[in-house]
Amino acid sequence: MSETSPGAVITDRDAATNGITLRYATWGTFSSPARTVLLVHGITFNSRSFATVGPALATQGWYVVAPDLRGRGFSAKPPHGYGIPYHVNDLLALGDALGLPTLNLVGHSLGARIALMLAAVHPARVSKLVLVDGGGKPPADALETVAAPIKRIGQVYPSLDAFLEERRQTPVHQLTELGCAGKVTG
């Protein structure tokens, strides 16, 4: 994507929220609250962790807002107040400052936990919620599903053909061969 593309242009802004200053990055042009998405980063990241996703969403017509959580990036670093409830309140205040009665949230890692708590405590404020790598305890059937891929981590195959043959034996590839992949029912 070219730096002159409207989606590629990043703008940094500041908002006064809950007695601190939150820095946030934006991509795209605001058109409506419904077409605005807040991207919430993980514990060791900042708004720049969305430097690829932000412009991509903006070129799809979204106004993208990615705050630096308190204590990270260029946001204020108060002496206390770093628990998830503080971050939830900061996001609600940022939404209010931006005129967003409801929020479309994408949270990664710690950001997923923050977004989940926001949705649980303030469900009327959340329109859409996407959680990426939020941790937690997966159900047993999910563990069974990922067991084989986990065992393959670090495995070296003698050839490309050996790798492809092993992949053909997995359930997802068997469904593809039956013509079932990509069909959603229900």
C-alpha positions as CSV (number, residue, x, y, z in Angstrom):
1,M,0.0,0.0,0.0
2,S,1.4,3.4,-0.9
3,E,2.0,6.0,1.7
4,T,-0.3,8.3,-0.2
5,S,-3.3,6.0,0.0
6,P,-5.9,7.5,2.4
7,G,-5.9,4.3,4.4
8,A,-2.1,4.4,4.9
9,V,-2.1,7.8,6.5
10,I,-1.8,7.6,10.2
11,T,-2.8,10.5,12.4
12,D,-2.0,10.7,16.1
13,R,-4.4,12.5,18.4
14,D,-4.8,12.9,22.2
15,A,-7.9,12.7,24.3
16,A,-8.4,13.6,27.9
17,T,-10.0,10.6,29.6
18,N,-10.4,9.9,33.3
19,G,-7.8,12.5,34.4
20,I,-5.1,11.3,32.0
21,T,-4.2,11.8,28.3
22,L,-4.7,8.9,26.0
23,R,-2.8,9.0,22.7
24,Y,-4.6,7.3,19.8
25,A,-3.8,6.6,16.2
26,T,-6.4,6.8,13.4
27,W,-6.6,5.6,9.9
28,G,-9.3,6.6,7.4
29,T,-12.0,9.1,7.5
30,F,-14.9,9.2,10.0
31,S,-18.2,8.6,8.3
32,S,-20.4,7.3,11.2
33,P,-20.1,5.6,14.6
34,A,-21.3,2.3,13.0
35,R,-18.2,2.4,10.6
36,T,-15.7,3.1,13.4
37,V,-13.7,0.4,15.0
38,L,-11.4,0.5,18.1
39,L,-8.4,-1.7,18.0
40,V,-7.1,-2.6,21.5
41,H,-3.5,-3.8,21.8
42,G,-1.9,-6.4,24.1
43,I,0.2,-5.8,27.2
44,T,3.6,-5.3,25.6
45,F,2.3,-3.4,22.5
46,N,0.9,0.0,21.6
47,S,-1.2,1.4,18.8
48,R,1.6,0.8,16.2
49,S,1.0,-3.0,16.5
50,F,-2.0,-2.3,14.2
51,A,0.1,-0.6,11.5
52,T,-0.9,-3.2,9.0
53,V,-4.5,-3.9,10.1
54,G,-5.4,-0.2,10.5
55,P,-4.7,0.9,6.9
56,A,-6.3,-2.3,5.6
57,L,-9.5,-1.7,7.4
58,A,-9.5,2.0,6.4
59,T,-9.3,1.1,2.7
60,Q,-12.5,-1.0,3.4
61,G,-14.3,2.1,4.6
62,W,-13.7,1.8,8.3
63,Y,-12.6,4.7,10.5
64,V,-9.9,3.0,12.6
65,V,-9.0,4.2,16.1
66,A,-6.1,2.5,18.0
67,P,-5.4,3.9,21.4
68,D,-2.2,3.5,23.3
69,L,-3.5,2.0,26.6
70,R,-2.6,4.0,29.7
71,G,1.1,3.4,30.5
72,R,2.0,2.4,27.0
73,G,3.2,4.2,23.9
74,F,2.6,8.0,24.2
75,S,-0.3,7.8,26.6
76,A,0.0,9.1,30.1
77,K,1.8,6.9,32.7
78,P,0.0,7.5,36.0
79,P,1.6,6.0,39.2
80,H,-1.4,3.5,39.5
81,G,-4.5,2.4,37.8
82,Y,-3.4,-0.3,35.3
83,G,-6.0,-3.0,36.0
84,I,-8.5,-4.1,33.3
85,P,-11.4,-2.0,34.8
86,Y,-9.3,1.2,34.4
87,H,-8.7,0.3,30.7
88,V,-12.4,-0.4,30.2
89,N,-13.3,3.0,31.7
90,D,-10.6,4.6,29.4
91,L,-12.1,3.0,26.3
92,L,-15.6,4.1,27.3
93,A,-14.4,7.6,27.9
94,L,-12.6,7.6,24.6
95,G,-15.8,6.4,22.9
96,D,-17.7,9.2,24.5
97,A,-15.0,11.8,23.5
98,L,-15.3,10.5,19.9
99,G,-19.1,10.6,19.9
100,L,-19.5,6.8,19.7
101,P,-22.6,5.6,21.5
102,T,-21.7,2.0,20.8
103,L,-18.3,0.5,20.0
104,N,-17.0,-2.0,17.5
105,L,-14.1,-3.6,19.3
106,V,-11.2,-5.7,18.2
107,G,-9.0,-6.8,21.1
108,H,-5.7,-8.6,20.9
109,S,-4.2,-10.5,24.0
110,L,-4.7,-8.2,27.0
111,G,-6.8,-6.0,24.6
112,A,-9.1,-9.0,24.1
113,R,-9.6,-9.4,27.8
114,I,-10.3,-5.7,28.2
115,A,-12.8,-5.7,25.3
116,L,-14.5,-8.8,26.7
117,M,-14.9,-7.2,30.1
118,L,-16.2,-4.0,28.5
119,A,-18.8,-6.1,26.6
120,A,-19.8,-8.1,29.7
121,V,-20.2,-5.1,32.0
122,H,-21.6,-2.6,29.4
123,P,-23.3,-4.8,26.7
124,A,-25.4,-1.9,25.4
125,R,-22.1,-0.1,24.5
126,V,-20.8,-2.9,22.2
127,S,-22.0,-3.4,18.7
128,K,-19.4,-5.9,17.5
129,L,-16.7,-7.7,19.3
130,V,-13.6,-9.6,17.9
131,L,-11.2,-11.3,20.3
132,V,-7.8,-12.3,19.1
133,D,-5.5,-14.6,21.3
134,G,-7.3,-13.6,24.5
135,G,-6.1,-16.7,26.5
136,G,-8.3,-18.5,28.9
137,K,-9.0,-22.2,29.3
138,P,-10.1,-23.9,26.0
139,P,-12.7,-26.6,26.0
140,A,-11.5,-30.2,25.7
141,D,-12.7,-30.7,22.1
142,A,-10.7,-27.6,21.1
143,L,-7.6,-29.1,22.7
144,E,-8.1,-32.2,20.7
145,T,-8.4,-30.2,17.5
146,V,-5.1,-28.4,18.0
147,A,-3.1,-31.3,19.5
148,A,-1.8,-32.5,16.1
149,P,-0.6,-29.1,15.0
150,I,1.1,-28.5,18.3
151,K,2.9,-31.8,18.0
152,R,4.2,-30.7,14.5
153,I,5.9,-27.6,15.9
154,G,9.5,-28.0,15.0
155,Q,9.0,-31.1,13.0
156,V,11.3,-31.5,10.0
157,Y,10.0,-33.3,6.9
158,P,12.3,-35.1,4.6
159,S,10.6,-33.5,1.6
160,L,7.8,-31.3,0.4
161,D,5.9,-34.4,-0.8
162,A,6.2,-35.9,2.7
163,F,4.8,-32.7,4.2
164,L,1.9,-32.6,1.7
165,E,1.0,-36.2,2.3
166,E,0.9,-35.7,6.0
167,R,-1.3,-32.6,5.5
168,R,-3.7,-34.6,3.3
169,Q,-4.4,-36.9,6.3
170,T,-5.8,-34.1,8.5
171,P,-9.5,-33.7,8.8
172,V,-9.7,-30.3,7.2
173,H,-8.0,-31.5,4.0
174,Q,-10.1,-34.6,3.9
175,L,-13.2,-32.3,4.0
176,T,-11.7,-30.2,1.2
177,E,-11.3,-33.3,-1.0
178,L,-14.9,-34.2,-0.3
179,G,-16.0,-30.8,-1.5
180,C,-17.2,-29.7,1.9
181,A,-14.8,-26.9,2.6
182,G,-16.2,-23.4,2.8
183,K,-19.8,-24.4,3.2
184,V,-21.7,-23.1,6.1
185,T,-25.0,-24.6,7.2
186,G,-27.4,-23.9,9.9
